[in-house]
Amino acid sequence: VISPDPNLRIDQVGVPVHVAKILTFPEIVNAANIERMRKLILNGDDIHPGANHIVERATGNKRFLKYGNREITAAQLKVGDIIERHLDDNDIVLFNRQPSLHKISIMSHRAKVVPGRTFRFNECACTPYNADFDGDEMNLHVPQTYEARAEASLLMGVKSNLITPRSGEPLIAAIQDFITGSYLLTHKDSFFPRSEMHRFAAAVIDSNSKKQQRIRVPPPAILKPVELWTGKQLVELIIRPDVNSKINLNLTTKNKSYTGNEEFCVKDSYVIIRNSVLICGVLDKALLGSGSKTNIFYILLRDFGEDAAADAMWRLGRVAPVFLSNRGFSIGIGDVRPSQALLKEKTELLSNGYKVCDDYIESLKEGRLKAQPGCTEYETLEALILKELSAIRDHAGQACLRNLSRHNAPLTMAVCGSKGSFINISQMIACVGQQAISGHRPPDGFEDRSLPHFERRQKTPAAKGFVENSFYSGLTPTEFFFHTMGGREGLVDTAVKTAETGYMQRRLVKCLEDLCVNYDGTVRSSVGDVIEFTFGEDGLDPALMESKDGSVVDFKHILEHIRNTVPHLIKEDADITSDEMQKIITNAINEKIGKAHAMFREQLESFITEYLEKTNKYYKLPKNCIKHTELLPSRTCCVDCKNQNFFRQTEIKSHCLSHAQAMAFVELCSKKFRRAICEPGTAVGAIAATSIGEPSTQMTLKTFHFAGVASMNITQGVPRIKEIINGVKLISTPIITAALTNEKDEKLARRVKARIEKTTLGEICDYIEEVYLPDDCFILLKINAKRVRLLQLEITMSSIAQSICTSKLPVPVKISQITILGKTIMTIRPPELAKCSKMMAIQYLKYNIGNVVVKGM
């Protein structure tokens, strides 16, 4: 069983003493460790740290240290014997959680022996394992040779797998409480006295690390009447607390709830970090959580290496709980109690919505309801009511969010993205909403009604599963039953989905398992067949793509980083022009990247050219004042000239690239590009297969139905991905989007519609009747010629006769049985059949002939 411990490092795992005494590592005795091994042998198998077995080199015998005289064994210990010692601190172990859906489901951690009976690890490492602490169990394995340990710690270490190989997004990042804590901590109204500040500083000191660093507390933001630090200053403690740290993080990005107007955003949601100092903005899921490339830890990882990122994450995991446990963050029934105003607004919404639904039902009864294309009248009614009812819930939810205080705990969590959504809050406070079963309202379980508590054939919201109560006010028995139906569907769905996706992933992996990148850059199978000439057509590893849009380098971020870290010296290039800069940069690019990677070069060159064009106007500013335009600036002693020159230099300094900065920029970009080239030997096939299989377990199984638009019910989720992978010939909902040659022409559009839309014989007939004469019997149909003309159907009597003959009717009709009388009337005589009488044949024909498709798909 696993439990959380935020005091452990990201790459540690707490192992209980009981387990540590059972798991052993065979250590070979040498001159350096012989004394330590003697101590371990004396401790035996029941005192940790001890040893369980000894294998003597001379005889190869294995002795159990529980029995026999341990002092003698220790005295006789020789170099070359093998001691199976207990697991100890900092041993490399493999940690895994089933189901292992992708390669990050097993990683190597450093062990730390702890009291208690459960495995502990830092909550930040939950996401890759998809673990939670409600009773999950995990497995621990100990590699048994030094080679295996080295390989595990380098290739499978947690620090080497902070990002998912699927898309290069960070997987190991702050979660839940850590995000909430940081969000509240960086609000504009968080201030801390010196004592609090020192408590936070104490939290980021690691008592176990080998070399201790001095911690630099930034100067307070407010000096009088009392020294106060803002919460934003604490971020500097998290990113780089050490006195002479080289970590200068630069980042400018929008937050989750950004409204506009950059740093003057009303929600303080435009984050600017300059040289590891948070200048404005609050931190939330977009900057701390997994799955975002603007994540602070991701940028630390990319610019300063994995240790910087892992350490910052550990420090955040220490500071955030300390802050939260002092400030207090709890949820009570008061957080979900609706106000009087909200209840009033909700009653109005409900009565209006119910009235609209009743109007729809009335108009259906009176036959005034216009059917939507491709739907019957009943389907249209269902669609309209469903739309109306979901609108009620949305409006109730918005009203409830408007009325909440900003100290409301569930709201805080939903806003900063640590847990929950606005829908959960509105369901607790305002209204649970319509229960849907596979995208429709609950079906009839009894005769003509869903439950016996309602009258027959009622289509009202309440009778078809609309829950108007909130979870706070409590559900009525019928509402509860409908809610249970919705919940049961979810459970069944999950159970069925696991099996479906599991089998699909197995087939995918079996198919692609032997593909890997070779030393010549091609992707080949195990027998050497070339699958792809360069991996992914550019030879780059998707895990190392840094930009949000999937390109290799985030040029904007790198430029910002370089301009803030490389000083701009005005002396050396005061008189340089942008054309000269362009030349210098082109030469640098040629030198660093060469002719090989055309696409990357193009991106880099176009980015720099665009930037130089934008900043060119600053070089064109005059160096002198208006009076002395001809003179050299160094010659005059006019104050205006000096000011003008200083102004020009300041503008250039604050907007333009200097020579040194340009060189550093090109160098950093080319370095990152070279780092992103896929390594030979990467198992790209297995990674690709698991990258498709793992997200498919989170997909929905049943297709989601767009309410009421029959043409939009397309297959989605697991069934669709199965169709794609199996290469199904007949897909369940084929869909074609066709554009008209002239979008303004209505006649043309109607003609096209007539050609495509399914038109049955019943829709264009005035009547279909059976006629019995003394010597003859037949079916008589009259076509409504006016309707055919209106619909612009391109059909004639003979084409209708042809359609009747070719369609599958219960009684076969041959062309000889059909007689066409005039322009609109047709008779069909029954065939001479052995299996049924003429009478029966006529009945069959009469009831089925209306469904014959005369035009369209």
C-alpha positions in Angstrom: 0.0 0.0 0.0 1.2 3.5 -0.8 0.9 6.8 1.1 2.0 10.4 0.5 5.0 12.2 2.0 5.8 15.6 0.7 9.1 15.7 2.7 10.7 13.1 0.4 12.5 14.3 -2.7 10.8 13.8 -6.0 13.0 10.8 -6.8 12.9 9.1 -3.4 10.7 6.3 -2.2 10.1 5.5 1.5 10.6 1.8 2.2 9.3 0.3 5.5 11.9 -1.3 7.7 10.1 -4.6 7.5 10.5 -4.7 3.7 14.0 -3.4 3.8 15.0 -6.4 5.9 13.7 -8.8 3.3 15.0 -7.2 0.1 18.7 -7.6 -0.3 21.5 -6.5 -2.6 24.5 -8.8 -3.2 27.6 -6.6 -2.4 31.1 -8.0 -3.2 33.5 -7.5 -0.4 36.6 -5.5 -1.2 39.3 -3.7 0.8 37.3 -0.5 1.0 34.1 -1.9 2.4 35.2 -4.9 4.4 34.8 -3.2 7.8 31.3 -2.1 7.0 30.4 -5.6 5.8 31.7 -7.0 9.2 29.3 -4.7 11.0 26.4 -5.8 8.8 27.2 -9.5 9.4 27.3 -8.9 13.2 23.8 -7.3 13.0 22.5 -10.4 11.3 19.1 -10.6 9.6 16.8 -9.1 12.2 18.5 -5.7 13.0 18.5 -3.2 10.2 21.1 -2.4 8.6 22.2 -6.0 8.5 22.7 -8.9 6.1 20.7 -12.1 5.3 23.2 -14.4 3.5 26.9 -14.7 2.8 28.2 -16.5 -0.3 31.8 -17.7 0.3 34.1 -17.2 -2.7 36.3 -20.2 -2.1 33.5 -22.9 -1.8 30.5 -21.1 -3.3 28.4 -22.1 -0.3 25.6 -19.8 0.7 25.1 -19.4 4.5 22.0 -18.0 6.2 23.2 -15.6 8.9 20.2 -16.2 11.3 21.9 -19.4 12.6 25.5 -20.1 13.5 28.1 -17.9 15.2 28.1 -14.5 13.5 31.3 -13.3 15.2 33.3 -16.2 13.7 31.8 -15.5 10.3 32.7 -11.9 10.5 36.2 -12.6 11.5 36.7 -15.0 8.6 35.4 -12.6 6.0 37.6 -12.4 3.0 37.8 -10.1 0.0 35.7 -11.5 -2.9 32.9 -13.0 -0.7 29.4 -11.8 -1.5 27.2 -10.4 1.2 23.5 -10.2 0.7 22.9 -7.0 2.7 19.6 -5.3 3.6 18.3 -2.5 1.5 19.7 0.7 2.7 19.3 4.5 2.1 20.1 5.7 -1.5 20.0 2.2 -3.0 18.4 2.2 -6.5 15.0 0.5 -6.6 12.4 0.2 -9.3 8.9 1.3 -8.4 5.9 0.3 -10.5 2.1 0.5 -10.5 -0.3 -1.7 -12.5 -1.6 -1.3 -15.1 1.7 -0.3 -16.8 0.2 1.5 -19.7 3.3 3.5 -20.7 7.0 3.4 -20.0 6.7 5.9 -17.1 4.6 3.4 -15.2 7.9 2.0 -13.9 10.7 4.3 -12.8 13.7 4.1 -10.6 13.8 5.9 -7.2 16.3 6.2 -4.4 15.3 4.2 -1.4 14.9 5.7 2.1 14.2 3.4 4.9 11.3 4.8 7.0 9.3 3.5 10.0 5.7 2.4 9.5 4.2 -0.2 7.1 3.6 1.6 3.8 5.6 2.7 0.8 5.8 6.6 0.7 6.6 8.8 -2.2 6.2 12.5 -3.1 2.7 13.4 -4.4 4.3 15.1 -7.4 5.2 11.7 -8.8 1.5 10.5 -8.8 0.6 11.5 -12.3 2.9 9.2 -14.3 1.8 6.2 -12.2 -1.8 7.4 -12.2 -1.8 6.6 -8.5 -3.9 8.0 -5.6 -3.8 7.1 -1.9 -7.2 5.5 -1.5 -5.6 2.1 -1.0 -3.6 1.7 -4.2 -0.8 -0.9 -4.0 2.5 -0.7 -5.8 5.5 -3.0 -6.5 9.1 -2.5 -5.6 12.0 -4.3 -7.3 15.7 -4.2 -6.4 18.2 -4.5 -9.3 20.8 -7.1 -8.4 24.0 -6.0 -10.2 26.0 -2.7 -10.3 25.4 -2.5 -14.1 21.6 -2.8 -13.6 21.7 -0.2 -10.9 23.6 2.3 -13.1 21.3 1.6 -16.1 18.2 2.0 -14.0 19.3 5.3 -12.3 20.3 6.9 -15.6 17.6 5.7 -18.0 14.7 5.1 -15.7 15.4 7.7 -13.0 12.5 10.0 -12.0 14.6 13.0 -12.9 15.2 11.7 -16.5 11.4 11.2 -17.0 9.9 14.4 -15.8 8.3 14.7 -19.3 6.1 12.3 -21.2 7.6 10.9 -24.4 4.3 11.3 -26.0 4.3 15.1 -26.4 7.1 16.5 -24.4 4.8 18.0 -21.7 5.8 17.7 -18.1 4.1 14.8 -16.3 5.7 15.2 -12.9 4.7 18.6 -11.5 2.8 20.2 -8.6 -0.6 18.8 -7.9 -3.7 19.6 -5.9 -2.7 21.2 -2.5 0.6 22.5 -3.9 -1.2 24.4 -6.7 -3.9 25.7 -4.3 -1.2 26.8 -1.8 0.9 28.6 -4.4 -2.2 30.3 -5.9 -3.2 31.7 -2.5 0.4 32.5 -1.6 1.0 34.6 -4.7 -2.2 36.7 -4.4 -1.7 40.4 -4.2 -2.9 40.6 -0.6 -0.6 38.0 0.9 1.9 39.7 3.3 4.2 38.0 5.8 6.2 39.3 8.7 9.8 38.3 9.3 8.9 35.4 11.5 6.7 33.8 8.8 9.3 34.5 6.2 12.0 32.7 8.2 9.6 29.8 8.7 9.3 29.4 5.0 13.0 29.8 4.5 13.5 27.0 7.1 11.2 24.8 5.1 13.4 24.9 2.0 16.5 23.8 3.9 17.3 20.1 3.3 18.9 18.7 6.5 19.9 15.5 4.7 21.9 17.0 1.8 25.7 16.7 1.8 26.7 20.3 1.2 24.6 22.9 3.0 24.0 26.2 1.2 23.4 29.7 2.7 19.9 30.9 1.9 19.3 34.4 0.6 16.1 36.0 1.8 15.1 38.9 -0.5 14.8 42.4 1.1 11.2 43.1 2.4 8.8 44.9 0.1 7.4 47.1 2.9 9.7 48.6 5.5 7.5 50.8 7.6 5.5 50.5 10.0 6.6 46.9 10.0 8.8 44.8 7.7 6.5 42.8 5.4 7.3 40.4 2.5 4.8 39.7 -0.3 3.8 36.2 -1.3 5.3 36.9 -4.7 8.8 37.3 -3.2 8.5 33.7 -1.8 8.6 32.4 -5.4 12.3 33.4 -5.5 12.9 31.3 -2.5 11.4 28.3 -4.3 13.2 28.8 -7.6 16.7 29.7 -6.3 17.2 30.1 -2.5 21.0 29.7 -2.6 23.2 32.8 -2.3 25.3 32.3 -5.4 22.8 30.4 -7.5 23.2 30.6 -11.3 19.5 30.0 -12.0 18.0 33.0 -13.8 14.5 31.9 -14.9 12.7 34.2 -17.4 9.1 33.6 -18.4 6.2 35.7 -19.7 2.9 33.9 -20.1 -0.8 34.0 -19.7 -2.4 32.3 -16.8 -5.5 30.0 -16.8 -8.0 32.8 -16.1 -6.4 35.6 -18.2 -8.8 38.3 -19.2 -6.7 40.7 -21.3 -4.6 43.9 -21.1 -1.3 42.0 -20.2 0.1 42.9 -16.8 -2.9 45.1 -16.0 -5.2 42.1 -16.2 -7.9 42.6 -13.6 -7.5 39.0 -12.3 -3.7 39.5 -12.0 -3.3 36.6 -14.5 -0.4 37.7 -16.6 2.7 36.1 -15.2 6.1 37.8 -15.7 9.2 36.2 -14.1 12.5 38.1 -14.6 15.7 36.5 -13.5 13.8 34.2 -11.0 11.8 37.1 -9.5 8.0 36.9 -9.9 7.1 40.5 -10.9 3.3 40.1 -11.5 0.7 37.4 -11.8 -0.6 34.5 -9.7 0.7 31.0 -10.2 -1.9 28.4 -11.0 -2.2 25.1 -12.9 -0.9 26.6 -16.1 2.4 27.5 -14.4 2.8 24.6 -11.9 0.6 21.7 -13.0 1.3 18.9 -15.4 0.5 19.0 -19.1 1.5 22.6 -19.8 4.6 23.7 -21.5 4.6 27.1 -19.8 5.2 25.3 -16.5 7.9 26.9 -14.3 9.5 23.4 -13.7 9.4 22.6 -17.4 11.3 25.8 -18.3 13.8 25.2 -15.4 14.3 21.7 -16.8 14.9 22.9 -20.3 17.2 25.9 -19.4 19.0 24.7 -16.3 18.8 20.9 -16.3 16.7 18.3 -14.4 18.2 18.8 -11.0 17.1 22.5 -10.9 13.6 21.4 -11.8 13.4 18.5 -9.3 14.8 20.7 -6.5 12.4 23.5 -7.2 9.5 21.0 -7.1 10.6 19.6 -3.8 10.9 23.1 -2.3 7.4 24.0 -3.6 6.1 20.8 -2.0 7.6 21.9 1.3 6.5 25.6 1.3 2.9 25.2 0.0 1.7 22.8 2.8 3.4 25.0 5.4 1.6 28.0 4.1 -1.7 26.2 3.7 -1.6 24.6 7.2 -1.0 28.1 8.8 -3.5 30.0 6.7 -6.1 27.2 6.9 -8.0 25.8 3.9 -11.1 23.9 4.6 -14.5 23.3 3.2 -17.8 23.3 5.2 -21.5 23.2 4.5 -21.5 27.0 4.4 -19.5 26.9 1.2 -22.4 25.2 -0.6 -25.3 27.0 1.0 -27.2 29.0 -1.7 -28.2 32.6 -0.9 -31.8 33.9 -1.0 -31.1 35.8 -4.2 -29.8 32.7 -5.9 -32.8 30.6 -4.9 -35.1 33.3 -6.3 -33.2 33.5 -9.6 -33.2 29.7 -9.8 -37.0 29.5 -9.3 -37.5 32.0 -12.1 -35.1 30.1 -14.4 -36.9 26.8 -13.7 -40.4 28.2 -14.2 -39.4 29.9 -17.5 -37.7 26.7 -18.7 -40.6 24.5 -17.8 -43.0 26.8 -19.6 -40.9 26.6 -22.7 -40.9 22.8 -22.5 -44.7 22.7 -22.0 -45.1 24.9 -25.1 -43.0 22.5 -27.1 -45.1 19.5 -25.9 -48.3 21.4 -26.6 -47.2 22.3 -30.2 -46.3 18.6 -30.8 -49.8 17.5 -29.7 -51.4 20.1 -32.0 -49.0 19.2 -34.8 -47.4 22.6 -35.1 -43.9 21.3 -34.3 -41.6 21.6 -37.3 -39.3 18.5 -37.6 -35.6 19.1 -37.9 -33.9 17.6 -41.0 -33.4 13.9 -40.6 -35.5 13.6 -37.4 -39.0 12.6 -36.7 -41.3 14.9 -34.7 -40.7 13.0 -31.4 -36.9 13.1 -31.9 -37.1 16.9 -32.6 -39.1 17.4 -29.4 -36.6 15.4 -27.3 -33.8 17.5 -28.8 -35.5 20.8 -28.1 -36.3 19.9 -24.5 -32.8 18.5 -23.9 -31.3 21.7 -25.2 -33.6 23.9 -23.1 -32.9 21.9 -19.9 -29.2 21.9 -20.3 -29.4 25.7 -20.8 -31.2 25.9 -17.5 -28.4 24.1 -15.7 -25.7 26.3 -17.3 -27.6 29.5 -16.4 -28.1 28.3 -12.8 -24.4 27.5 -12.6 -23.4 30.9 -13.9 -25.8 32.6 -11.4 -24.4 30.6 -8.6 -20.8 31.5 -9.5 -21.7 35.2 -9.6 -23.0 35.0 -6.1 -20.1 33.2 -4.5 -17.5 35.0 -2.3 -13.9 34.9 -3.4 -13.0 33.0 -0.2 -15.2 30.1 -1.2 -12.9 27.0 -1.0 -14.4 24.9 -3.9 -14.4 28.0 -6.1 -10.7 28.7 -5.3 -9.9 25.1 -6.3 -11.8 25.3 -9.5 -10.3 28.7 -10.5 -6.7 27.7 -9.9 -7.3 24.3 -11.5 -6.1 22.1 -8.7 -9.3 20.0 -8.5 -12.9 20.1 -9.5 -14.8 22.2 -12.0 -17.5 24.9 -12.1 -20.1 22.3 -13.0 -19.4 20.4 -9.7 -19.9 23.6 -7.7 -23.1 24.5 -9.5 -24.4 20.9 -9.0 -23.8 21.2 -5.2 -25.3 24.6 -4.9 -27.8 25.3 -7.6 -29.1 22.4 -9.7 -28.0 18.9 -10.7 -29.5 19.1 -14.1 -30.7 16.6 -16.7 -29.6 13.0 -16.3 -28.6 11.5 -19.6 -28.4 7.8 -20.5 -26.1 7.4 -23.5 -26.9 10.9 -24.6 -30.7 10.7 -24.3 -33.3 11.3 -21.6 -34.0 8.1 -19.5 -36.1 5.6 -21.6 -39.4 4.0 -20.7 -38.9 1.3 -18.1 -42.6 0.7 -17.7 -45.5 0.9 -20.1 -45.3 4.3 -21.8 -43.5 5.9 -18.8 -40.1 5.8 -17.2 -41.4 5.2 -13.6 -44.8 4.4 -12.2 -44.8 7.6 -10.3 -45.9 9.6 -13.4 -48.8 9.5 -15.7 -48.5 7.7 -19.0 -46.9 9.3 -22.0 -45.7 12.3 -20.0 -42.9 14.1 -21.6 -42.4 16.7 -18.9 -38.8 17.4 -17.6 -39.5 15.8 -14.2 -40.9 12.6 -15.7 -37.9 12.2 -17.9 -35.0 12.6 -15.5 -34.5 16.3 -14.9 -33.2 16.9 -11.4 -34.1 20.4 -10.3 -32.7 20.0 -6.7 -29.1 20.5 -5.8 -27.1 18.1 -3.8 -27.3 20.6 -0.9 -31.2 20.6 -0.9 -31.4 16.9 -1.5 -33.0 14.8 -4.3 -36.5 13.5 -4.3 -36.9 9.6 -4.6 -37.7 9.8 -8.3 -34.8 12.2 -9.0 -32.5 9.9 -7.0 -33.5 7.0 -9.1 -32.8 8.8 -12.3 -29.5 10.0 -10.9 -28.6 6.4 -10.1 -29.4 5.4 -13.7 -26.9 7.9 -14.9 -24.3 6.8 -12.4 -24.7 3.1 -13.2 -24.1 3.8 -16.8 -20.8 5.4 -15.9 -19.7 2.4 -13.9 -20.6 -0.1 -16.7 -18.9 2.1 -19.2 -15.6 2.1 -17.2 -15.6 -1.6 -16.8 -16.3 -2.3 -20.5 -13.8 0.4 -21.6 -10.9 -1.2 -19.7 -11.2 -4.5 -21.6 -11.7 -2.8 -25.0 -8.7 -0.4 -24.7 -6.5 -3.1 -23.1 -6.9 -5.4 -26.0 -6.4 -2.6 -28.5 -3.2 -1.5 -26.8 -1.9 -5.1 -26.8 -2.4 -5.4 -30.5 -0.8 -2.0 -31.2 2.3 -2.8 -29.1 2.6 -6.3 -30.6 2.5 -4.7 -34.1 5.1 -2.0 -33.4 7.3 -3.5 -30.7 10.4 -4.1 -32.9 10.7 -0.6 -34.6 13.7 1.4 -33.5 15.9 4.2 -34.8 19.1 3.0 -36.4 22.5 4.7 -36.6 21.8 5.9 -40.1 18.7 7.7 -38.9 16.2 5.3 -40.5 13.5 3.5 -38.6 13.7 -0.3 -39.2 12.1 -3.5 -38.0 13.9 -6.4 -36.4 14.6 -7.9 -39.8 16.1 -4.7 -41.2 13.2 -3.6 -43.3 13.1 0.2 -43.6 9.8 1.6 -42.2 10.7 5.3 -42.4 13.8 6.9 -43.9 14.0 9.5 -41.2 12.1 9.2 -38.0 9.0 11.4 -38.1 10.3 13.0 -41.4 12.6 15.3 -39.4 14.5 13.0 -37.2 13.5 14.9 -34.0 12.3 13.4 -30.8 8.8 14.6 -29.8 9.8 14.5 -26.2 12.2 17.4 -26.7 9.9 19.7 -28.6 9.9 22.8 -26.4 7.3 25.1 -28.0 3.5 24.8 -27.4 2.8 24.5 -31.1 5.2 21.6 -31.3 8.2 23.2 -32.9 11.7 22.5 -31.6 12.5 25.8 -29.9 10.3 28.4 -28.4 12.1 31.3 -30.0 10.2 34.0 -28.1 11.1 32.5 -24.7 14.8 32.0 -25.7 15.1 35.6 -27.0 13.6 36.9 -23.7 15.9 34.7 -21.7 19.0 35.8 -23.6 18.1 39.5 -23.5 17.7 39.3 -19.7 20.8 37.3 -19.0 23.4 38.6 -21.5 24.1 42.3 -20.7 23.6 44.9 -23.5 26.8 46.9 -23.8 26.2 50.1 -25.8 29.9 50.9 -26.3 30.8 48.2 -28.8 27.8 48.6 -31.2 26.4 52.1 -30.9 26.6 52.7 -34.7 25.7 49.2 -35.9 22.8 49.1 -38.4 20.2 46.4 -38.7 21.6 45.2 -42.1 25.0 44.6 -40.5 23.2 42.7 -37.7 21.4 40.6 -40.3 24.8 39.7 -42.0 26.4 38.8 -38.6 23.4 36.6 -37.7 23.3 34.8 -41.1 27.0 34.0 -40.8 26.5 32.7 -37.3 23.6 30.5 -38.4 25.7 29.1 -41.3 28.5 28.4 -39.0 26.4 26.8 -36.2 23.7 24.9 -38.1 25.1 24.4 -41.6 23.1 23.4 -44.6 21.5 20.3 -43.2 18.3 21.1 -41.5 16.5 23.5 -43.9 13.2 23.8 -42.0 14.7 24.8 -38.7 17.1 27.2 -40.4 14.1 28.8 -42.1 12.1 29.2 -38.9 15.1 30.7 -37.1 16.0 33.1 -39.9 12.4 34.3 -40.4 12.0 34.9 -36.6 15.2 37.0 -36.4 14.5 39.0 -39.6 11.0 39.8 -38.3 12.5 40.9 -34.9 15.1 43.1 -36.6 12.5 44.7 -38.8 10.4 45.5 -35.7 13.3 47.1 -33.9 14.9 48.9 -36.9 13.1 52.2 -36.2 15.2 52.7 -33.0 18.4 52.7 -35.0 16.9 55.4 -37.2 16.3 57.8 -34.3 18.4 61.1 -34.7 21.6 61.4 -32.7 21.4 65.2 -32.3 18.8 67.8 -31.5 16.9 69.6 -34.2 19.5 72.5 -34.4 22.7 70.5 -34.8 21.6 67.8 -37.3 24.8 68.0 -39.4 27.4 67.8 -36.6 28.9 64.6 -35.1 27.4 64.0 -31.6 30.8 63.9 -29.9 31.7 67.4 -31.2 28.8 69.4 -29.7 28.4 70.3 -26.1 24.7 71.2 -26.5 22.6 69.6 -23.7 19.7 68.8 -26.0 22.1 66.8 -28.2 23.4 64.8 -25.3 19.9 64.1 -24.1 18.8 63.1 -27.6 21.8 60.7 -27.9 21.2 59.3 -24.5 17.5 58.8 -25.4 18.5 57.0 -28.6 20.9 54.7 -26.7 18.4 53.9 -24.0 15.7 53.0 -26.6 18.2 50.8 -28.5 19.3 49.2 -25.2 15.7 48.4 -24.1 14.4 47.1 -27.5 17.3 45.9 -29.8 19.6 42.9 -29.8 23.2 43.6 -29.2 26.0 41.7 -31.1 26.7 39.5 -28.1 23.1 38.8 -27.5 22.5 37.8 -31.1 25.5 35.4 -31.0 24.3 33.9 -27.7 20.7 33.5 -29.1 21.8 31.6 -32.3 24.2 29.4 -30.2 21.5 28.5 -27.7 19.0 27.7 -30.4 21.4 25.5 -32.3 22.4 23.7 -29.1 18.8 23.0 -28.3 18.1 21.8 -31.8 21.1 19.4 -31.8 19.9 18.1 -28.4 16.5 17.3 -29.9 17.7 14.9 -32.6 16.4 11.4 -31.9 19.0 9.0 -30.4 19.8 5.8 -32.3 18.4 2.8 -30.5 15.2 4.6 -29.2 12.3 2.2 -29.2 10.1 4.5 -31.2 7.6 1.8 -32.1 6.8 0.8 -28.5 6.7 4.5 -27.4 4.3 5.3 -30.3 2.0 2.3 -29.5 1.8 3.2 -25.8 1.3 6.9 -26.6 -1.9 5.9 -28.5 -3.0 3.2 -26.1 -2.6 5.1 -22.8 -4.8 8.1 -23.6 -7.4 5.8 -25.1 -8.1 4.4 -21.6 -9.4 7.9 -20.7 -11.7 8.1 -23.7 -15.4 7.7 -23.4 -16.7 4.4 -24.7 -20.2 5.3 -25.8 -20.5 7.9 -28.5 -21.6 11.3 -27.4 -24.7 12.5 -29.2 -25.2 16.0 -30.3 -28.7 16.7 -29.0 -31.1 16.3 -31.9 -29.0 16.9 -35.0 -29.3 13.5 -36.5 -26.6 14.1 -39.0 -24.1 15.0 -36.3 -24.2 11.7 -34.4 -20.7 10.7 -35.5 -18.9 7.8 -33.9 -16.3 9.0 -31.4 -14.1 7.7 -28.6 -13.1 4.1 -28.3 -15.4 2.7 -31.1 -14.0 5.2 -33.6 -10.3 4.6 -32.7 -11.0 0.9 -33.1 -12.4 1.5 -36.6 -9.3 3.4 -37.5 -6.9 0.8 -36.1 -8.7 -2.2 -37.5 -9.1 -0.6 -40.9 -12.8 -1.2 -41.1 -14.3 -1.1 -44.6 -17.8 -0.1 -43.6 -17.5 2.6 -40.9 -20.6 3.2 -38.8 -21.2 6.9 -39.5 -19.5 8.0 -42.7 -19.7 11.7 -43.2 -18.8 13.8 -46.2 -18.7 17.6 -46.3 -19.5 18.9 -49.8 -19.2 22.5 -50.8 -21.5 24.0 -53.4 -19.9 25.6 -56.5 -22.1 28.7 -56.0 -23.0 29.4 -52.4 -25.5 32.2 -53.2 -27.7 30.2 -55.6 -30.8 28.8 -53.7 -32.2 26.8 -56.7 -28.9 25.0 -57.1 -28.8 24.2 -53.4 -32.3 22.8 -53.6 -31.4 20.6 -56.6 -28.3 19.3 -54.8 -30.4 18.6 -51.6 -33.0 16.8 -53.7 -30.3 14.6 -55.3 -28.7 13.7 -51.9 -31.5 13.6 -49.4 -33.3 10.3 -49.0 -36.9 10.6 -50.4 -39.3 7.7 -50.0 -42.3 6.9 -52.2 -44.7 7.6 -49.3 -43.5 11.2 -49.0 -44.4 12.1 -52.6 -47.7 10.1 -52.9 -51.2 11.5 -52.5 -52.6 8.1 -51.7 -51.6 4.4 -51.8 -54.8 2.2 -52.0 -55.7 -1.5 -52.6 -58.3 -2.0 -55.3 -60.4 -5.2 -55.7 -62.3 -5.8 -58.9 -64.3 -9.0 -59.7 -61.6 -10.2 -62.1 -58.5 -8.2 -60.9 -56.8 -6.8 -57.8 -53.9 -4.3 -57.6 -52.3 -1.4 -55.6 -53.1 2.1 -57.0 -50.8 5.0 -56.3 -51.1 8.6 -57.2 -47.9 10.7 -57.3 -48.2 14.3 -56.1 -46.7 16.1 -59.2 -46.8 19.5 -57.5 -44.6 18.3 -54.6 -42.2 16.6 -56.9 -41.8 19.9 -58.8 -41.4 21.9 -55.5 -38.7 19.6 -54.2 -37.0 19.7 -57.6 -36.8 15.9 -57.6 -35.3 14.6 -60.9 -37.6 11.6 -61.2 -40.0 10.2 -63.8 -42.7 7.5 -63.5 -40.4 5.0 -65.2 -37.5 5.8 -62.7 -40.0 5.3 -59.8 -41.0 1.9 -61.3 -37.3 1.0 -61.6 -36.7 1.9 -57.9 -39.7 -0.3 -56.9 -38.2 -3.3 -58.8 -34.7 -2.9 -57.4 -35.7 -2.3 -53.7 -35.9 -5.2 -51.3 -39.6 -5.7 -50.7 -41.1 -8.8 -48.8 -42.8 -9.6 -52.1 -40.6 -9.3 -55.2 -42.0 -7.0 -57.9 -41.0 -7.4 -61.5 -41.2 -4.6 -64.1 -44.0 -6.5 -65.9 -46.3 -6.2 -63.0 -46.2 -2.4 -63.0 -48.5 -0.4 -65.3 -48.1 3.4 -65.6 -51.3 5.3 -66.4 -50.9 8.9 -67.5 -48.4 11.2 -65.8 -49.2 10.5 -62.1 -50.9 7.2 -61.6 -49.4 3.7 -61.3 -50.8 0.3 -60.6 -48.9 -2.7 -59.2 -50.3 -6.2 -59.5 -49.4 -8.9 -57.1 -47.1 -11.7 -58.3 -48.2 -15.4 -58.6 -46.5 -16.7 -55.5 -46.5 -20.2 -54.2 -45.8 -19.2 -50.6 -48.7 -16.8 -50.0 -52.0 -15.8 -51.5 -52.6 -12.7 -53.6 -54.5 -11.2 -50.8 -51.5 -11.4 -48.5 -49.2 -10.2 -51.2 -51.3 -7.1 -51.7 -51.3 -6.4 -47.9 -47.5 -6.8 -47.8 -47.1 -4.5 -50.7 -49.4 -1.8 -49.4 -47.6 -1.6 -46.1 -44.0 -1.7 -47.4 -44.2 0.2 -50.7 -44.2 3.6 -48.9 -40.6 3.0 -47.7 -39.1 2.5 -51.2 -36.4 5.1 -51.7 -37.0 6.9 -55.0 -34.2 9.4 -54.8 -31.1 10.1 -52.7 -28.7 8.1 -50.7 
